[in-house]
Amino acid sequence: MIIRLLGPLELTGPNGAVQLSSAGQRTLVARLALNPGETVPRSALVDALWSDEVPASATKTLHSLLARLRGQIRDAGLGELITTREPGYVLNAPADTVDAARFEALVTAARHSDEPLTSAKMLREALALWTGDPLADCRPGEWTRHESARLIDLRMDATEELMEASLALGEHAAVAPLVNALVERHPFRERLWEQLMIALYRSGRQAESLAAFQRARSVLVDELGIEPGPRLRDLEQAVLTADPRLDLPERTPVVVRGNLPADRSSFVDRPETAHVADLIRKHRLVTLTGVGGVGKTRLAMHVARGEQPPDGVWLVELAALRDRALVPHTVAEALGVVDQTGRGQLSVLTEFLAGKDALLVLDNCEHVVDHCAVLVDTLLRVAPNLRVIATSRRALRVYGEQVMSVAPLSVPYPAATLFAQRADAAIPGSFVITAANEQAVSDLCRRLDGIPLAIEMAAMRVRALTPAQLLERLDDRFRVLTDGGRTALPQHQTLLATMEWSFDLCSPREQLLWARASVFAGSFDMAAAEAVCSDDSLTADFMFDAVDGLVDKSVLLREERAGVARYRLLETMRQFGQTRLRAGDEEPRLKTRHRDWYAGVALQGERAWFTPRQAATVAAMAAERGNLRAALEHSLTTPGEADSGLRLAATLWFYWVGCGRFAEGRHWLNWALSLETEPSRARCKALWVTGYLATLQGNTSAVPALLEACRAEAAALGDEDADVYATYVQGAAAVFDDDLPLGARLLAEADRRHAELGHMDSNVVMARVALAITVAFGGELDRAAEICTEARVVCEENGELWARAFALYVLAFVAMGRGDIAEARELAMSSLRIKEKFNDLLGIAVSVELLALISVVTGSASHAALLLGGADRVWQSVGLPLFGSANFAASHDRCVALCRQALGPELYEEHFSRGAAMTVPAVVAAAQS
């Protein structure tokens, strides 16, 4: 049972929502629900209903309203929810079933918590219960106004307390715009002005903080005729003097505990909800099975939101995954686990989750069910406190699995409740179930077998048709679709019928686009739609109209990234479109066009890498990750297309290397090289790129064979480009193996030959940077500085950031060698800020190592030990720490020795362990503090 007062009033039971047809009934429910389990006198109910003007028939009317209300409540399956208890009535419901009571309980608990993280979590949960103005649909009167004002004030207090907790957690950058918006709506609340000033000050915006005080003073003096209070005045003085008390106290870094998205629409409760929640609390693996569209994902997400394991609830979306081997990669990506060491991702996950108490939600496992089963079985064996909820059309068949088949919604309720809610969302505030349409809604839900997806799709059509008209069209469509003796299960027939029906509501061009858009894995933009999906039947000129029509019909979902609209099909819609595409024999042609388009996207990214568009290219590749994977898989699984896959995997070197994707890059390259064994220029490039990735992972033992093959094939083909890049990689590997003379010779040779061939790109710069660090290790600091300064200038002239950051790192290393600590810190910080944007863990690791040394030599040994632990955490996700190189390790070893000397072994280990427990973003933040 659910009673909602913090927005449109709602009373829901096992048989669906109680239809409260009058404001009087809603007022009675609200007055009783605000004190669940307590007797509310009749006089209080009369006051709530009529306030100052009580009619002579008040008592009789009250009894009549209550009698009808109690009858409706019994019909909804709630039994004797309201009973007589002298001198009035009582609502027999637990407090946690009333959103207002739960809200107040959460706020109270948050106030009693000494841990800001816990307080913030409770306050967010409390504020999420609000869906609108409280008691707005009750009878207006003194009681309604008083209670509404009280709840709204409490919500405002809770909002302020959430901002306070967020500031305590160091989230000042996020708090500043939120509080700035709040003071615009609530200009007389001085606490909000205080929070705005603190958030701005801690964000390094002292002048804006002082300006905020002046804004507050102006509002208070002009509107209320009063000066700011002593707290606000004292805060102004503290900001003026940069009082250290304003600084954020050092805290244990906040760990992100989960990635569940916010619920974007109401959840219609169903009888099995409590059963699933009970199952996952008693067992470690629960798999929800059932027909597509039955609500498996929604149910899993709702149950998961009710769980609060210490290490979080994590959603892993598998629907867009095509390559089964990437199941562990996808799980690792969802968990934020980055490891480029060359180890199997399953091993990485088992190590990461071994001691965690967490809940995984694996959504849409059916197309990769075997690989999901292996993964889940392995993880559950090594992680005793891990639990998993899986959604799949097939069971995983793993030991200990509890399988629950999710049934369609019961008809008429709660199926009709779902229809009503989604129909009302389609035309806000205009749709309710009435005596006139109740039967049509009930019949419609029954004909759709209570399948939520089908009901939701039907409900969206109330913008154009009434429930009775929808039912007529559905009857016609079902009669056509059931002719011919289908052999599928009835539920599948119903869902297919709904898909067919929705498909028929589209124009011919929209239908064609729906089918063709099914080749996209994830989202796509208009340019991709025009390039992949257009032809004489659907010209590019009409593409916008077709896309717009599908968005309007909720077939395509629209989202925005970097100011560009992108579109995606829900998975069930995509699968239906795929069946249409295959029926017309268009799939091979469309997949090839898809691959060719994204090969072009990759080529554009490669060309843009050494330009001012480099940072934008990082974002673009992240947005297209699913499509790039689909293009690679198509090429590597289609006979005769392996060469295209090889070219694409090699073209993406900048993404694998520059955006921290070492392990995935080697996965695709190794696969492609195993298929395409004949010498070619594409193969030569793939070989040196694979060697490059292995080198950066510190796996230099794998490099010689790759580069020898590359150079031999390049010689036979006359491919000087591949040969010189292989020379650069070979030189870098020699440096990592501490063979400085060989490394210096090869890198100098590569630099000379790059110039002869007219090359100028990030790898040319990196050859110079590698040469600079090599000569710096040999003590030639001036020469190293000269080489890197030239490299830095080249990067700045071309708008290149990634290689420039490594040049800055080497210049910082040289500055340390010269004893210029201030310059070293500035250069290392600049390098780290760039690498953070690219999520380049290798660049982050070496910069943090150097900043740790700077900290210890300037007297901050505890901070240095913390950074050493953080760097160690990052190295574990990169590969061999410091590449296994004695030269790279020299500064690290010096830092460790100085820290141990200053702190002692025990205190050093304590700070190191704190750093090792931090997330990568927390490590970066600590290094910049």
ZAMARGU-4260 file (C-alpha; in steps of 0.2 Angstrom, whole numbers, plus 5000, padded with zeros to 4 digits):
<rodrens>
0) 5000/5000/5000 | 5006/5018/4996 | 4999/5034/5001 | 5006/5050/4993 | 5003/5067/5000
5) 5018/5076/4993 | 5011/5080/4976 | 4994/5074/4968 | 4986/5064/4982 | 4986/5045/4978
10) 4980/5030/4988 | 4985/5013/4980 | 4981/4995/4986 | 4984/4978/4979 | 4970/4980/4966
15) 4976/4997/4960 | 4973/5015/4965 | 4957/5020/4975 | 4948/5033/4964 | 4945/5048/4976
20) 4932/5057/4966 | 4930/5072/4977 | 4941/5085/4986 | 4932/5080/5002 | 4937/5062/5001
25) 4955/5067/4997 | 4955/5079/5012 | 4949/5065/5024 | 4963/5053/5018 | 4976/5067/5020
30) 4970/5072/5037 | 4970/5054/5043 | 4987/5049/5034 | 4997/5063/5042 | 4994/5054/5058
35) 4994/5035/5054 | 4989/5024/5068 | 4983/5039/5079 | 4965/5043/5082 | 4959/5059/5074
40) 4944/5066/5082 | 4928/5069/5072 | 4930/5088/5076 | 4947/5088/5068 | 4940/5080/5052
45) 4926/5093/5052 | 4938/5107/5054 | 4949/5100/5040 | 4934/5099/5028 | 4925/5115/5031
50) 4937/5126/5041 | 4927/5142/5047 | 4910/5139/5039 | 4904/5122/5046 | 4887/5118/5039
55) 4873/5111/5050 | 4874/5094/5041 | 4893/5093/5044 | 4892/5077/5055 | 4880/5068/5043
60) 4890/5073/5028 | 4906/5067/5036 | 4898/5050/5040 | 4892/5049/5022 | 4909/5053/5014
65) 4918/5041/5026 | 4906/5027/5022 | 4908/5029/5003 | 4927/5030/5005 | 4928/5015/5016
70) 4919/5005/5003 | 4930/5011/4989 | 4945/5006/5000 | 4939/4988/5003 | 4936/4986/4984
75) 4954/4991/4982 | 4959/4976/4993 | 4964/4987/5008 | 4951/4980/5020 | 4947/4990/5035
80) 4960/5003/5032 | 4950/5016/5041 | 4941/5011/5057 | 4931/5019/5071 | 4940/5023/5087
85) 4932/5035/5099 | 4932/5050/5099 | 4935/5048/5080 | 4944/5038/5067 | 4961/5030/5064
90) 4970/5025/5048 | 4978/5008/5051 | 4994/5009/5041 | 5012/5009/5045 | 5020/5026/5045
95) 5032/5021/5031 | 5018/5019/5019 | 5014/5037/5019 | 5027/5048/5009 | 5025/5063/5021
100) 5028/5052/5036 | 5043/5044/5028 | 5049/5061/5022 | 5049/5068/5040 | 5057/5052/5047
105) 5071/5053/5034 | 5074/5072/5038 | 5075/5068/5057 | 5087/5054/5054 | 5098/5065/5043
110) 5099/5078/5057 | 5105/5065/5070 | 5118/5058/5058 | 5136/5064/5061 | 5142/5058/5044
115) 5138/5070/5030 | 5138/5056/5017 | 5124/5047/5026 | 5115/5063/5029 | 5116/5068/5011
120) 5110/5051/5005 | 5094/5052/5017 | 5090/5070/5012 | 5091/5066/4994 | 5080/5051/4997
125) 5068/5062/5007 | 5067/5076/4994 | 5065/5063/4980 | 5048/5058/4987 | 5041/5075/4982
130) 5031/5075/4965 | 5022/5092/4967 | 5013/5104/4979 | 5007/5095/4995 | 4988/5094/4998
135) 4985/5104/4982 | 4970/5094/4977 | 4962/5094/4995 | 4948/5106/5000 | 4955/5124/5003
140) 4954/5129/5021 | 4964/5134/5036 | 4970/5116/5040 | 4975/5113/5022 | 4985/5130/5021
145) 4993/5127/5038 | 4999/5109/5034 | 5004/5113/5016 | 5015/5128/5023 | 5022/5117/5036
150) 5027/5103/5024 | 5034/5116/5012 | 5045/5124/5025 | 5051/5107/5030 | 5056/5104/5012
155) 5065/5120/5012 | 5074/5116/5028 | 5079/5099/5021 | 5085/5107/5005 | 5096/5119/5015
160) 5103/5104/5025 | 5107/5094/5010 | 5117/5109/5003 | 5126/5109/5020 | 5130/5091/5019
165) 5136/5093/5001 | 5147/5107/5006 | 5155/5096/5020 | 5158/5083/5007 | 5168/5095/4996
170) 5155/5096/4983 | 5156/5115/4982 | 5158/5116/4964 | 5141/5107/4962 | 5133/5117/4976
175) 5136/5134/4969 | 5124/5134/4955 | 5111/5125/4964 | 5111/5137/4979 | 5112/5152/4967
180) 5096/5146/4959 | 5088/5144/4976 | 5092/5161/4983 | 5083/5168/4967 | 5067/5160/4973
185) 5070/5162/4992 | 5080/5178/4994 | 5076/5181/5012 | 5084/5165/5018 | 5101/5170/5025
190) 5107/5152/5027 | 5106/5150/5008 | 5116/5166/5006 | 5129/5159/5018 | 5130/5143/5008
195) 5132/5152/4992 | 5146/5162/4999 | 5155/5147/5006 | 5153/5137/4990 | 5159/5151/4979
200) 5174/5154/4991 | 5179/5136/4991 | 5178/5136/4972 | 5192/5149/4971 | 5179/5163/4967
205) 5182/5175/4982 | 5176/5190/4973 | 5160/5182/4968 | 5158/5176/4986 | 5159/5194/4992
210) 5147/5200/4978 | 5135/5188/4984 | 5135/5196/5001 | 5132/5213/4993 | 5117/5205/4984
215) 5110/5198/5000 | 5112/5214/5009 | 5104/5224/4995 | 5089/5212/4995 | 5087/5212/5014
220) 5089/5231/5016 | 5078/5236/5001 | 5064/5223/5004 | 5064/5220/5023 | 5073/5236/5029
225) 5085/5225/5039 | 5104/5223/5039 | 5111/5205/5037 | 5112/5195/5053 | 5128/5193/5062
230) 5132/5176/5054 | 5131/5183/5037 | 5142/5198/5042 | 5155/5187/5050 | 5156/5177/5035
235) 5159/5192/5024 | 5174/5196/5035 | 5180/5178/5035 | 5180/5179/5016 | 5189/5195/5015
240) 5203/5189/5026 | 5203/5171/5019 | 5200/5164/5036 | 5207/5146/5036 | 5191/5141/5045
245) 5182/5142/5029 | 5193/5129/5021 | 5186/5112/5019 | 5192/5100/5034 | 5202/5086/5027
250) 5190/5071/5025 | 5191/5053/5019 | 5188/5054/5001 | 5170/5051/4996 | 5167/5035/4986
255) 5154/5034/4973 | 5142/5021/4979 | 5132/5016/4964 | 5126/5022/4947 | 5107/5019/4947
260) 5098/5032/4937 | 5084/5042/4945 | 5067/5036/4942 | 5059/5046/4928 | 5041/5041/4930
265) 5030/5033/4943 | 5031/5015/4948 | 5015/5005/4948 | 5017/4993/4962 | 5014/4975/4958
270) 5011/4960/4970 | 5028/4952/4966 | 5038/4967/4971 | 5039/4962/4989 | 5043/4944/4984
275) 5058/4949/4974 | 5064/4961/4988 | 5063/4946/5000 | 5072/4935/4988 | 5087/4946/4985
280) 5089/4948/5004 | 5089/4930/5007 | 5099/4924/4991 | 5113/4930/4981 | 5107/4928/4963
285) 5089/4932/4958 | 5085/4931/4939 | 5069/4939/4933 | 5063/4931/4917 | 5048/4934/4906
290) 5042/4940/4889 | 5050/4956/4882 | 5041/4972/4888 | 5034/4963/4904 | 5043/4975/4915
295) 5058/4965/4921 | 5070/4980/4921 | 5058/4992/4929 | 5054/4979/4943 | 5073/4975/4946
300) 5077/4994/4946 | 5063/4997/4959 | 5069/4983/4970 | 5087/4988/4969 | 5083/5006/4974
305) 5077/4999/4990 | 5093/4991/4994 | 5108/5000/5003 | 5123/4989/5003 | 5139/4998/5009
310) 5148/4997/4992 | 5133/5003/4982 | 5120/4997/4969 | 5127/4996/4951 | 5117/4995/4935
315) 5126/4986/4920 | 5116/4988/4904 | 5120/4975/4892 | 5107/4977/4878 | 5118/4987/4866
320) 5133/4974/4868 | 5136/4964/4853 | 5153/4956/4857 | 5151/4943/4870 | 5169/4944/4875
325) 5166/4961/4881 | 5154/4957/4895 | 5167/4958/4908 | 5173/4975/4900 | 5155/4982/4901
330) 5153/4977/4919 | 5170/4985/4924 | 5165/5000/4914 | 5149/5002/4924 | 5159/5000/4940
335) 5172/5012/4936 | 5185/4999/4936 | 5199/5004/4924 | 5213/4991/4921 | 5225/4992/4906
340) 5237/4979/4912 | 5233/4966/4899 | 5226/4954/4912 | 5209/4947/4908 | 5195/4958/4913
345) 5186/4944/4923 | 5202/4943/4934 | 5202/4962/4936 | 5183/4961/4942 | 5186/4947/4954
350) 5200/4956/4962 | 5190/4972/4963 | 5174/4964/4970 | 5182/4951/4981 | 5179/4961/4997
355) 5165/4972/4992 | 5147/4971/4999 | 5137/4977/4984 | 5122/4973/4972 | 5124/4972/4953
360) 5109/4973/4942 | 5113/4965/4925 | 5100/4971/4913 | 5096/4962/4897 | 5107/4946/4898
365) 5098/4935/4885 | 5109/4938/4870 | 5125/4935/4880 | 5118/4923/4893 | 5132/4911/4893
370) 5145/4924/4896 | 5134/4932/4909 | 5133/4915/4918 | 5151/4912/4918 | 5154/4930/4925
375) 5141/4929/4938 | 5146/4911/4944 | 5164/4917/4945 | 5160/4933/4954 | 5149/4925/4967
380) 5162/4912/4971 | 5175/4925/4975 | 5165/4939/4982 | 5154/4932/4997 | 5145/4948/5000
385) 5141/4952/4982 | 5122/4950/4976 | 5116/4950/4958 | 5099/4954/4951 | 5098/4949/4932
390) 5085/4952/4920 | 5084/4940/4905 | 5072/4930/4894 | 5082/4915/4899 | 5088/4909/4916
395) 5107/4910/4919 | 5107/4892/4926 | 5120/4896/4939 | 5121/4887/4956 | 5110/4895/4969
400) 5100/4905/4956 | 5083/4910/4961 | 5072/4912/4945 | 5056/4922/4946 | 5045/4923/4930
405) 5038/4941/4930 | 5020/4940/4925 | 5010/4953/4916 | 5000/4966/4926 | 4983/4960/4933
410) 4968/4967/4924 | 4959/4978/4928 | 4971/4984/4941 | 4985/4988/4942 | 4986/4987/4923
415) 4973/5001/4922 | 4982/5012/4934 | 4998/5011/4923 | 4987/5016/4908 | 4980/5030/4917
420) 4997/5037/4924 | 5005/5036/4907 | 4990/5043/4898 | 4990/5058/4910 | 5009/5060/4907
425) 5005/5061/4888 | 4993/5075/4891 | 4997/5082/4908 | 4982/5084/4919 | 4969/5079/4907
430) 4967/5060/4909 | 4958/5051/4923 | 4948/5035/4923 | 4930/5039/4924 | 4914/5029/4923
435) 4913/5033/4905 | 4930/5026/4900 | 4934/5013/4913 | 4927/4998/4904 | 4936/5003/4888
440) 4952/5005/4898 | 4950/4988/4906 | 4946/4980/4890 | 4961/4988/4881 | 4973/4982/4895
445) 4965/4964/4894 | 4968/4963/4876 | 4986/4968/4878 | 4987/4954/4891 | 4993/4967/4904
450) 5010/4968/4897 | 5017/4985/4903 | 5026/4990/4887 | 5011/4987/4877 | 5000/4997/4889
455) 5012/5011/4889 | 5013/5012/4870 | 4994/5012/4869 | 4993/5025/4883 | 5004/5037/4873
460) 4990/5037/4859 | 4977/5046/4869 | 4984/5062/4862 | 4975/5057/4846 | 4962/5043/4851
465) 4950/5039/4865 | 4952/5022/4874 | 4937/5016/4865 | 4944/5021/4848 | 4961/5013/4853
470) 4952/4997/4857 | 4943/4997/4840 | 4960/4999/4831 | 4968/4986/4842 | 4954/4973/4839
475) 4956/4975/4820 | 4975/4973/4821 | 4974/4958/4832 | 4962/4949/4820 | 4974/4952/4806
480) 4989/4947/4816 | 4982/4931/4823 | 4976/4925/4806 | 4988/4912/4799 | 4991/4901/4814
485) 5006/4909/4823 | 5016/4896/4834 | 5023/4909/4846 | 5017/4910/4864 | 5002/4921/4866
490) 5012/4934/4876 | 5024/4935/4861 | 5009/4937/4849 | 5003/4951/4860 | 5019/4961/4860
495) 5022/4958/4842 | 5004/4964/4839 | 5007/4980/4849 | 5024/4983/4839 | 5015/4980/4823
500) 5001/4991/4828 | 5013/5005/4833 | 5023/5002/4817 | 5007/5004/4807 | 5004/5021/4815
505) 5020/5028/4807 | 5021/5035/4790 | 5030/5024/4777 | 5046/5034/4779 | 5045/5033/4798
510) 5043/5014/4796 | 5058/5013/4785 | 5069/5023/4797 | 5063/5013/4812 | 5069/4997/4803
515) 5085/5004/4797 | 5090/5013/4813 | 5090/4996/4822 | 5108/4994/4815 | 5114/5007/4828
520) 5121/5001/4844 | 5117/5015/4856 | 5113/5033/4851 | 5116/5041/4834 | 5115/5059/4827
525) 5106/5066/4812 | 5122/5065/4801 | 5124/5047/4805 | 5105/5043/4801 | 5107/5052/4785
530) 5123/5043/4780 | 5118/5026/4785 | 5099/5025/4783 | 5095/5036/4767 | 5093/5031/4749
535) 5081/5034/4735 | 5067/5027/4746 | 5071/5038/4761 | 5081/5053/4755 | 5091/5064/4766
540) 5079/5078/4763 | 5066/5069/4772 | 5077/5062/4786 | 5073/5076/4798 | 5054/5074/4796
545) 5056/5055/4799 | 5067/5057/4814 | 5055/5070/4821 | 5040/5059/4818 | 5048/5044/4827
550) 5053/5055/4842 | 5035/5062/4843 | 5028/5044/4843 | 5041/5039/4857 | 5049/5027/4846
555) 5065/5036/4846 | 5072/5044/4862 | 5080/5061/4861 | 5095/5065/4871 | 5108/5079/4870
560) 5127/5078/4871 | 5139/5093/4869 | 5125/5103/4861 | 5120/5090/4848 | 5104/5080/4848
565) 5106/5061/4848 | 5093/5048/4846 | 5091/5030/4851 | 5079/5016/4850 | 5073/5007/4866
570) 5080/4989/4865 | 5063/4981/4862 | 5059/4994/4848 | 5076/4990/4841 | 5074/4972/4840
575) 5057/4974/4832 | 5065/4985/4819 | 5079/4972/4816 | 5066/4959/4812 | 5058/4971/4799
580) 5076/4975/4792 | 5080/4956/4790 | 5063/4953/4782 | 5067/4965/4768 | 5085/4958/4766
585) 5092/4975/4770 | 5102/4970/4785 | 5119/4966/4777 | 5119/4982/4766 | 5114/4993/4781
590) 5127/4985/4793 | 5141/4988/4779 | 5135/5006/4777 | 5135/5008/4796 | 5153/5001/4797
595) 5159/5013/4783 | 5151/5028/4792 | 5160/5024/4808 | 5176/5020/4800 | 5174/5038/4793
600) 5171/5044/4811 | 5186/5036/4817 | 5197/5043/4802 | 5190/5060/4806 | 5195/5058/4825
605) 5212/5052/4820 | 5214/5068/4809 | 5207/5079/4822 | 5219/5072/4836 | 5233/5084/4832
610) 5222/5099/4831 | 5212/5111/4843 | 5198/5098/4841 | 5207/5085/4851 | 5197/5087/4867
615) 5181/5087/4857 | 5187/5071/4849 | 5188/5063/4866 | 5170/5067/4869 | 5164/5061/4852
620) 5173/5044/4854 | 5165/5041/4870 | 5148/5045/4863 | 5151/5033/4848 | 5159/5019/4858
625) 5144/5007/4856 | 5143/5010/4837 | 5162/5008/4835 | 5161/4992/4844 | 5147/4986/4833
630) 5157/4991/4817 | 5172/4982/4823 | 5162/4966/4827 | 5153/4967/4810 | 5169/4967/4801
635) 5178/4954/4811 | 5163/4942/4810 | 5158/4944/4792 | 5168/4934/4779 | 5179/4945/4768
640) 5177/4960/4780 | 5192/4957/4792 | 5203/4969/4783 | 5190/4983/4786 | 5190/4978/4804
645) 5209/4978/4805 | 5210/4996/4797 | 5197/5002/4809 | 5205/4995/4825 | 5222/5003/4819
650) 5214/5019/4815 | 5208/5020/4833 | 5225/5020/4840 | 5222/5038/4846 | 5207/5032/4856
655) 5215/5017/4863 | 5231/5026/4868 | 5225/5044/4872 | 5209/5040/4881 | 5215/5026/4892
660) 5208/5010/4883 | 5224/5000/4882 | 5216/4983/4886 | 5201/4985/4874 | 5212/4991/4860
665) 5223/4976/4861 | 5207/4965/4862 | 5201/4971/4845 | 5219/4972/4837 | 5223/4955/4842
670) 5207/4948/4835 | 5209/4957/4819 | 5228/4952/4817 | 5223/4934/4820 | 5211/4935/4805
675) 5221/4945/4793 | 5238/4937/4791 | 5243/4942/4774 | 5255/4957/4774 | 5247/4974/4771
680) 5250/4992/4776 | 5234/4990/4787 | 5242/4975/4796 | 5259/4985/4798 | 5250/4999/4806
685) 5240/4987/4817 | 5256/4978/4823 | 5265/4994/4828 | 5249/5001/4837 | 5248/4984/4846
690) 5266/4985/4851 | 5263/5003/4857 | 5249/4998/4868 | 5259/4983/4875 | 5274/4995/4879
695) 5263/5008/4888 | 5256/4993/4899 | 5274/4989/4903 | 5272/4972/4894 | 5288/4975/4884
700) 5291/4956/4882 | 5277/4955/4870 | 5284/4970/4860 | 5299/4963/4850 | 5289/4950/4840
705) 5276/4962/4835 | 5288/4975/4829 | 5299/4963/4821 | 5284/4957/4811 | 5279/4975/4807
710) 5296/4980/4801 | 5299/4964/4791 | 5282/4967/4782 | 5285/4985/4780 | 5301/4982/4772
715) 5293/4970/4759 | 5279/4983/4756 | 5290/4998/4755 | 5280/5005/4770 | 5292/5018/4777
720) 5278/5026/4788 | 5275/5010/4798 | 5294/5007/4799 | 5298/5023/4807 | 5283/5022/4819
725) 5289/5005/4824 | 5306/5012/4827 | 5299/5025/4839 | 5289/5011/4849 | 5305/5000/4849
730) 5315/5015/4856 | 5301/5018/4870 | 5301/5000/4875 | 5320/5000/4876 | 5319/5015/4888
735) 5306/5006/4899 | 5318/4991/4899 | 5332/5004/4905 | 5343/5002/4890 | 5345/5020/4888
740) 5359/5020/4875 | 5348/5009/4863 | 5333/5019/4867 | 5341/5036/4864 | 5348/5029/4847
745) 5331/5023/4841 | 5322/5038/4847 | 5334/5050/4838 | 5333/5039/4823 | 5314/5040/4823
750) 5314/5059/4825 | 5326/5061/4811 | 5316/5050/4799 | 5299/5058/4804 | 5307/5074/4798
755) 5313/5067/4782 | 5296/5059/4779 | 5286/5075/4783 | 5277/5068/4798 | 5270/5079/4811
760) 5257/5071/4823 | 5256/5067/4842 | 5267/5052/4840 | 5281/5062/4832 | 5280/5074/4847
765) 5280/5059/4859 | 5296/5052/4851 | 5304/5068/4855 | 5297/5068/4873 | 5303/5050/4875
770) 5320/5056/4869 | 5320/5070/4881 | 5316/5059/4896 | 5330/5047/4891 | 5343/5060/4890
775) 5337/5067/4907 | 5339/5050/4915 | 5357/5052/4908 | 5360/5068/4917 | 5358/5080/4902
780) 5345/5091/4909 | 5348/5106/4898 | 5347/5095/4882 | 5331/5087/4889 | 5323/5104/4892
785) 5328/5111/4875 | 5320/5095/4866 | 5304/5096/4877 | 5302/5115/4875 | 5302/5113/4856
790) 5289/5099/4858 | 5279/5110/4869 | 5279/5124/4856 | 5274/5113/4842 | 5259/5106/4852
795) 5254/5124/4857 | 5255/5129/4838 | 5243/5115/4833 | 5231/5115/4848 | 5237/5098/4854
800) 5235/5094/4872 | 5238/5075/4875 | 5257/5075/4870 | 5259/5092/4877 | 5255/5086/4894
805) 5268/5073/4893 | 5281/5087/4888 | 5275/5097/4903 | 5278/5082/4914 | 5296/5080/4907
810) 5299/5098/4909 | 5293/5097/4927 | 5305/5082/4930 | 5320/5093/4923 | 5315/5107/4935
815) 5315/5095/4950 | 5333/5090/4944 | 5338/5108/4944 | 5330/5111/4961 | 5317/5123/4954
820) 5303/5116/4965 | 5290/5130/4961 | 5292/5128/4942 | 5291/5109/4944 | 5275/5110/4954
825) 5267/5122/4941 | 5272/5111/4926 | 5266/5095/4935 | 5250/5102/4939 | 5247/5108/4922
830) 5251/5091/4915 | 5239/5083/4928 | 5224/5094/4923 | 5226/5089/4905 | 5227/5071/4908
835) 5212/5072/4919 | 5201/5078/4905 | 5207/5063/4894 | 5206/5050/4908 | 5223/5046/4903
840) 5228/5035/4918 | 5246/5033/4913 | 5248/5052/4912 | 5239/5054/4929 | 5250/5041/4937
845) 5267/5049/4932 | 5261/5067/4937 | 5255/5061/4954 | 5271/5052/4957 | 5281/5068/4953
850) 5269/5079/4964 | 5272/5067/4978 | 5290/5070/4977 | 5288/5089/4977 | 5277/5087/4992
855) 5289/5078/5003 | 5304/5089/4998 | 5294/5104/5003 | 5289/5097/5020 | 5273/5089/5017
860) 5277/5071/5020 | 5260/5065/5025 | 5252/5072/5009 | 5266/5064/4999 | 5263/5047/5007
865) 5244/5049/5003 | 5249/5053/4985 | 5260/5038/4984 | 5246/5027/4989 | 5235/5035/4976
870) 5247/5033/4962 | 5249/5015/4967 | 5230/5013/4965 | 5231/5021/4948 | 5246/5011/4942
875) 5236/4995/4946 | 5224/5000/4932 | 5237/5005/4920 | 5250/4990/4920 | 5267/4987/4927
880) 5270/5001/4940 | 5283/5014/4933 | 5284/5002/4918 | 5296/4991/4929 | 5310/5003/4925
885) 5323/5007/4937 | 5326/5024/4930 | 5307/5029/4931 | 5307/5021/4949 | 5322/5031/4955
890) 5312/5047/4960 | 5298/5036/4967 | 5311/5026/4978 | 5318/5043/4984 | 5301/5049/4988
895) 5297/5033/4998 | 5313/5035/5008 | 5310/5053/5012 | 5292/5049/5018 | 5297/5035/5029
900) 5311/5045/5036 | 5300/5059/5041 | 5285/5049/5046 | 5291/5033/5052 | 5285/5016/5045
905) 5268/5015/5054 | 5262/5033/5050 | 5269/5031/5032 | 5258/5015/5029 | 5243/5023/5037
910) 5244/5038/5025 | 5249/5027/5010 | 5234/5015/5014 | 5222/5030/5014 | 5228/5035/4997
915) 5227/5018/4990 | 5209/5017/4995 | 5204/5032/4985 | 5196/5033/4968 | 5205/5040/4953
920) 5195/5057/4954 | 5199/5058/4972 | 5218/5055/4969 | 5218/5069/4956 | 5209/5081/4968
925) 5221/5077/4982 | 5236/5080/4970 | 5229/5097/4966 | 5226/5102/4984
</rodrens>
